[in-house]
């Protein structure tokens, strides 16, 4: 009996020792470094999901201490988390980089891929100097993936580089577990073309093609090259083509929970149809995709949809703003002519990082902008000359901006806006693949 007790105690001590050793190894373990082809190194520090994101680089015990005792960084500033807040729920991949090559002509592109090679673009959300105790030459990067393949067990963060506009070359990748694992349903697509009617107007999705290279050439993207999704629409009323209706926003979602928005600028006419490029490649793991498409008119406006602000001053030089202070209410939305900006000028009270290299006009609407759109219809100088309206920007925060490249600094202009209710329809489709 005594011998059995001794053996039991010895076995218990061995198990406790092994558990303690394993815990110690885990606590002091750090993410492994991966060496890239360009000589740099990188390691994945963590993945965060939501709107409030924070990470503490380093060994696991430090991460746990800061998680359990949030006041510790006040005592140990070197352990202060790096924090990023995003306007919507998203996924951030935190990567510690070392010895990144630089240069004015070097570009980098990051994607999130699954085991089958399906890729989604990841956007560099922030580039922060890594906190101590890291040595100089290391930076902590957060890559935002608004959508990524979710059905597999593992993901790969792929890094591509190019110089001088040449071809993209893969320099390395980091492996990670899927932060959104689960068994998801499968949607059944409807065949194309799909016709949807709204208030007597028919909006028909005629083609949906993915893995398209830039330029709307209907050529398949090469390995590592940026890939997009092309959509074509035919818009009719009583059998007649309506060219003044245009797609302006597409909300894309899948059965696995991905959901993102694309804004469409300057759709291309292709015969009786209109063609747009979505800023993401769709992946083959999903049997169908839901597209909620918002359309607006580019002409044929009603008098009650027009708003003119007269004698608006254009800033006398770059990096300057004028704030007219004019606003109106249409469709229960307050719409403000926020500012007229000189070249490269940002809004000091609403910084968006958007500084056009030419004079520009900026409007802010209460709400998200969904369901109501603002269009800068005409810009007229005091002498009566019409000025060209250049590129357009809009977002889901109710911001609308337009470049007016020919506006003369120090002049005054009359601005006419068209404010309209949009039409939205939904499609459920499977994309064609060019490969």
C-alpha positions in Angstrom: 0.0 0.0 0.0 2.8 2.4 0.9 4.6 1.6 -2.3 1.4 2.4 -4.3 1.1 5.8 -2.5 4.7 6.7 -3.3 4.2 5.8 -7.0 0.9 7.8 -7.0 2.6 10.8 -5.5 5.6 10.5 -7.9 3.2 10.3 -10.9 1.3 13.4 -9.6 4.5 15.4 -9.1 5.6 14.4 -12.6 2.2 15.5 -14.1 2.3 18.8 -12.2 5.9 19.3 -13.2 5.1 18.7 -16.9 2.1 21.1 -16.7 4.3 23.7 -15.0 7.0 23.3 -17.6 4.5 23.5 -20.4 2.9 26.6 -18.9 6.3 28.2 -18.5 7.2 27.4 -22.1 3.9 28.9 -23.2 4.3 32.0 -21.1 7.8 32.9 -22.3 7.1 31.9 -25.9 7.0 34.6 -28.5 5.6 34.4 -32.1 8.1 32.9 -34.5 10.0 35.2 -36.9 9.6 34.5 -40.6 12.4 35.7 -43.0 11.2 37.1 -46.3 12.9 37.1 -49.6 13.8 40.8 -49.4 15.8 40.2 -46.3 13.2 41.5 -43.9 11.6 39.6 -41.0 8.0 39.5 -39.7 5.9 37.8 -37.1 2.2 37.7 -36.4 1.5 39.3 -33.0 -2.2 38.8 -32.9 -5.6 39.1 -34.6 -8.4 41.3 -33.2 -12.0 41.6 -34.2 -14.5 44.4 -33.6 -14.3 48.2 -33.5 -11.8 48.6 -30.6 -8.5 46.9 -31.3 -5.4 46.7 -29.0 -2.3 44.5 -29.0 0.7 44.1 -26.7 3.7 42.8 -28.7 6.0 40.3 -27.0 5.7 37.0 -25.0 2.4 35.5 -24.0 2.8 36.3 -20.3 3.0 40.0 -21.0 -0.1 39.9 -23.1 -2.0 38.0 -20.3 -0.8 40.4 -17.6 -1.9 43.4 -19.6 -5.3 41.7 -20.3 -5.9 40.8 -16.7 -4.5 44.0 -15.2 -5.3 46.9 -17.6 -3.6 49.4 -15.2 -0.1 47.8 -15.6 1.0 49.9 -18.6 0.7 53.0 -16.4 3.4 51.5 -14.2 5.3 49.9 -17.1 5.0 52.2 -20.0 7.0 49.8 -22.2 3.9 47.5 -22.0 1.5 50.1 -23.3 -0.8 48.5 -25.9 -1.1 49.9 -29.4 -4.7 50.8 -29.9 -6.7 51.4 -33.1 -10.5 52.2 -33.3 -12.3 51.5 -36.5 -15.8 53.0 -37.5 -17.2 49.5 -38.2 -16.5 45.9 -37.1 -13.5 44.6 -38.9 -10.6 42.2 -38.5 -7.0 43.4 -37.9 -3.9 41.3 -38.4 -1.1 42.7 -36.2 2.4 42.1 -37.7 5.8 43.1 -36.2 8.1 44.0 -39.1 11.9 44.3 -39.0 14.4 45.7 -41.5 11.7 46.6 -44.0 13.3 47.8 -47.3 12.3 51.3 -48.3 12.5 53.6 -51.2 10.3 56.1 -53.0 9.4 53.6 -55.8 8.7 50.5 -53.6 5.1 49.4 -53.2 3.7 46.7 -51.0 0.5 44.8 -51.2 -0.9 42.4 -48.5 -3.6 39.7 -49.0 -5.4 37.2 -46.8 -5.5 33.7 -48.4 -7.0 30.4 -47.4 -5.6 26.8 -48.0 -7.0 26.8 -51.6 -5.2 30.0 -52.6 -8.4 32.2 -52.6 -7.2 35.8 -51.7 -8.7 38.9 -50.4 -7.0 42.3 -50.3 -5.9 43.5 -46.8 -5.5 47.2 -46.3 -2.7 48.7 -44.2 -4.7 50.5 -41.5 -1.8 51.9 -39.5 1.9 52.0 -39.3 3.2 52.6 -35.7 6.7 52.7 -34.3 6.9 49.6 -32.1 6.9 50.3 -28.4 9.9 49.5 -26.2 11.6 47.1 -25.4 11.9 46.5 -29.1 15.0 47.8 -30.8 15.1 50.4 -33.5 14.2 49.2 -37.0 11.0 47.4 -35.9 7.6 48.6 -36.7 4.2 47.3 -35.7 1.7 47.2 -38.6 -2.0 46.5 -38.5 -3.6 45.2 -41.7 -7.3 45.5 -42.0 -9.1 42.7 -43.8 -12.7 43.8 -44.4 -13.5 40.4 -45.9 -11.6 37.1 -46.2 -12.3 33.4 -46.9 -13.8 32.0 -43.6 -14.5 28.3 -44.3 -11.0 26.9 -43.9 -9.1 26.1 -40.8 -6.0 28.3 -41.6 -5.3 31.6 -43.2 -2.1 33.0 -44.7 -1.1 36.7 -44.7 0.8 37.1 -48.0 3.1 39.9 -48.8 3.9 41.2 -52.3 6.3 43.9 -53.5 7.0 45.7 -56.7 9.2 48.6 -57.8 8.6 51.2 -60.5 5.1 49.8 -61.4 6.6 46.4 -62.4 5.0 43.0 -61.7 4.1 42.0 -58.1 6.5 39.4 -56.5 5.6 37.4 -53.4 8.2 38.0 -50.7 6.8 35.9 -47.9 3.7 34.8 -45.9 2.6 34.3 -42.3 0.3 31.5 -41.2 -2.6 32.0 -38.8 -5.6 30.1 -37.5 -8.9 31.2 -38.8 -10.3 33.8 -36.4 -13.9 33.1 -37.5 -14.2 29.3 -37.8 -17.5 27.6 -38.0 -20.0 25.7 -40.2 -21.7 28.1 -42.4 -24.7 27.6 -44.7 -24.5 27.6 -48.5 -26.6 30.0 -50.6 -28.1 28.9 -53.9 -27.5 31.4 -56.7 -30.1 32.6 -59.2 -29.1 32.3 -62.9 -28.1 35.5 -64.8 -29.5 37.8 -66.1 -31.4 38.8 -62.9 -34.0 41.5 -63.3 -35.3 43.6 -60.4 -37.9 46.3 -60.6 -38.2 49.5 -58.5 -41.0 52.0 -59.2 -41.4 51.1 -62.8 -37.7 50.9 -63.6 -36.0 47.6 -64.3 -32.4 47.0 -63.0 -30.9 43.9 -64.5 -27.6 42.3 -63.5 -26.4 40.7 -66.8 -22.8 39.6 -65.8 -20.7 39.0 -62.7 -17.1 38.1 -63.4 -14.3 37.8 -60.8 -10.5 37.4 -61.0 -10.4 40.3 -63.5 -7.1 42.2 -63.8 -7.2 46.0 -63.5 -8.4 48.0 -66.6 -11.7 46.3 -67.4 -9.9 44.2 -70.1 -11.8 40.9 -69.3 -8.4 39.3 -68.8 -7.6 37.0 -65.9 -5.3 38.4 -63.3 -1.9 36.7 -63.0 -0.7 35.1 -59.8 0.0 37.7 -57.3 -1.6 40.5 -59.4 -4.4 42.6 -58.0 -7.8 41.0 -59.0 -11.2 42.6 -59.1 -14.8 41.7 -59.8 -16.7 43.1 -62.8 -20.5 43.7 -62.8 -22.7 44.8 -65.7 -26.2 46.2 -65.5 -28.9 47.0 -68.1 -31.4 49.6 -66.9 -34.7 50.0 -68.7 -38.2 51.5 -68.3 -41.0 50.3 -70.5 -38.4 48.5 -72.6 -36.3 51.7 -73.2 -32.7 51.9 -72.0 -32.3 54.5 -69.2 -28.7 55.7 -69.4 -29.1 58.4 -66.8 -29.4 55.7 -64.0 -26.0 54.6 -62.7 -24.8 52.2 -59.9 -23.1 54.2 -57.2 -22.7 51.8 -54.2 -22.6 48.0 -53.9 -22.9 46.1 -50.6 -21.5 42.6 -51.0 -22.1 39.8 -48.5 -21.8 36.0 -48.3 -23.2 33.2 -46.2 -20.1 33.1 -44.0 -20.6 36.6 -42.6 -18.5 38.7 -44.8 -20.1 42.1 -45.5 -18.5 45.1 -47.1 -19.3 48.1 -49.4 -17.8 49.4 -52.6 -18.4 52.8 -54.0 -18.6 53.1 -57.8 -17.1 56.0 -59.6 -17.7 56.7 -63.3 -19.3 53.5 -64.6 -18.2 52.6 -68.1 -20.9 52.3 -70.8 -20.7 49.0 -72.7 -23.4 49.1 -75.4 -26.7 49.4 -73.6 -25.2 48.3 -70.4 -23.1 49.9 -67.6 -20.0 48.3 -66.2 -18.3 48.7 -62.8 -15.4 47.2 -61.0 -15.7 46.1 -57.4 -12.6 46.5 -55.3 -12.4 42.8 -54.3 -11.9 39.5 -55.9 -14.6 37.0 -54.9 -13.5 33.5 -53.9 -14.6 30.1 -55.0 -15.4 28.7 -51.6 -18.7 30.6 -51.7 -21.5 29.2 -53.9 -23.3 32.5 -54.2 -22.9 36.2 -53.3 -25.5 38.8 -52.4 -25.2 42.2 -54.0 -27.3 45.1 -52.8 -26.8 47.7 -55.5 -27.8 51.4 -55.1 -28.5 53.4 -58.2 -28.7 57.2 -58.7 -29.7 59.4 -61.6 -27.1 61.6 -63.4 -29.6 63.8 -65.0 -33.4 64.4 -65.4 -33.7 66.0 -62.0 -36.8 67.6 -60.6 -36.8 71.3 -59.5 -37.4 70.3 -55.9 -34.2 68.2 -56.0 -31.9 71.1 -56.9 -30.0 73.3 -54.4 -27.9 76.3 -55.5 -25.4 78.1 -53.3 -24.2 81.4 -54.8 -21.2 83.6 -54.5 -19.0 80.9 -52.8 -15.4 82.0 -52.4 -12.6 79.7 -53.6 -9.5 79.8 -51.3 -6.7 82.0 -52.5 -4.1 79.3 -52.3 -3.3 75.6 -51.4 -3.8 74.2 -47.9 -6.6 76.7 -47.3 -10.3 76.3 -46.7 -13.4 78.5 -46.9 -16.4 77.5 -44.8 -19.6 79.0 -46.4 -21.9 77.8 -43.5 -24.8 77.0 -45.9 -27.1 74.1 -45.4 -30.5 72.7 -46.4 -32.9 69.9 -45.4 -34.0 67.4 -48.1 -35.7 64.1 -47.5 -35.5 64.6 -43.7 -31.7 64.9 -44.0 -29.6 68.0 -43.1 -27.1 68.7 -45.8 -24.2 71.1 -45.2 -21.9 72.7 -47.7 -19.0 72.0 -45.3 -16.1 73.7 -47.1 -14.5 74.7 -50.4 -10.8 73.6 -50.3 -7.7 74.7 -52.0 -5.2 72.1 -53.2 -4.1 69.6 -50.6 -6.3 71.2 -47.8 -7.9 69.0 -45.2 -10.8 69.8 -42.9 -9.3 70.7 -39.5 -12.4 69.5 -37.6 -13.1 66.4 -39.6 -9.8 64.9 -40.8 -10.3 62.2 -43.3 -6.9 62.1 -45.0 -8.6 63.4 -48.1 -6.6 66.2 -49.7 -7.3 66.6 -53.4 -4.3 68.0 -55.4 -6.7 70.6 -56.9 -9.5 72.8 -55.5 -12.4 70.8 -54.3 -16.0 71.0 -52.8 -17.0 69.0 -49.7 -20.6 68.3 -48.4 -21.6 66.5 -45.2 -25.0 64.9 -44.8 -26.5 63.6 -41.6 -26.6 59.8 -41.4 -24.8 57.2 -43.5 -25.7 58.6 -46.9 -27.7 55.4 -47.8 -30.9 56.1 -49.6 -30.1 59.7 -50.4 -27.3 61.0 -52.6 -25.8 64.4 -53.3 -24.4 65.2 -56.8 -22.5 68.3 -57.7 -24.4 69.1 -60.8 -22.9 72.5 -62.0 -20.1 74.8 -61.0 -20.4 78.2 -62.6 -18.1 81.2 -62.4 -19.4 84.7 -61.8 -18.7 85.5 -65.5 -21.1 82.6 -66.5 -18.5 80.0 -67.5 -19.1 76.4 -66.5 -16.3 74.6 -64.8 -15.6 70.9 -65.1 -16.4 68.7 -62.1 -13.6 66.1 -61.7 -13.2 63.0 -59.7 -15.8 62.2 -56.9 -15.4 60.7 -53.5 -18.2 59.4 -51.2 -18.2 57.2 -48.1 -20.7 55.6 -45.7 -20.4 58.5 -43.2 -22.4 60.9 -45.3 -19.3 62.6 -46.9 -19.4 63.7 -50.5 -16.4 65.4 -52.2 -15.7 66.6 -55.8 -12.6 68.0 -57.4 -13.0 71.2 -59.5 -9.6 71.4 -61.1 -10.2 74.6 -63.1 -11.5 76.7 -60.2 -9.3 79.8 -60.0 -7.9 80.5 -56.5 -9.5 83.6 -55.1 -12.5 83.5 -57.4 -16.2 83.1 -56.6 -18.5 80.4 -57.9 -22.1 79.3 -57.9 -22.6 75.7 -56.9 -25.7 73.7 -57.9 -26.3 70.3 -56.2 -28.8 67.6 -57.1 -30.2 65.8 -54.0 -32.1 62.7 -54.8 -33.5 59.5 -53.3 -31.8 56.5 -54.7 -33.1 53.1 -55.7 -31.7 49.8 -54.2 -32.2 46.3 -55.4 -30.7 42.9 -54.4 -29.2 40.1 -56.4 -28.0 36.6 -55.4 -25.5 35.4 -58.0 -22.5 33.2 -58.6 -19.6 34.9 -60.4 -17.9 33.6 -63.6 -14.2 32.8 -63.3 -11.8 33.7 -66.1 -9.3 31.1 -65.1 
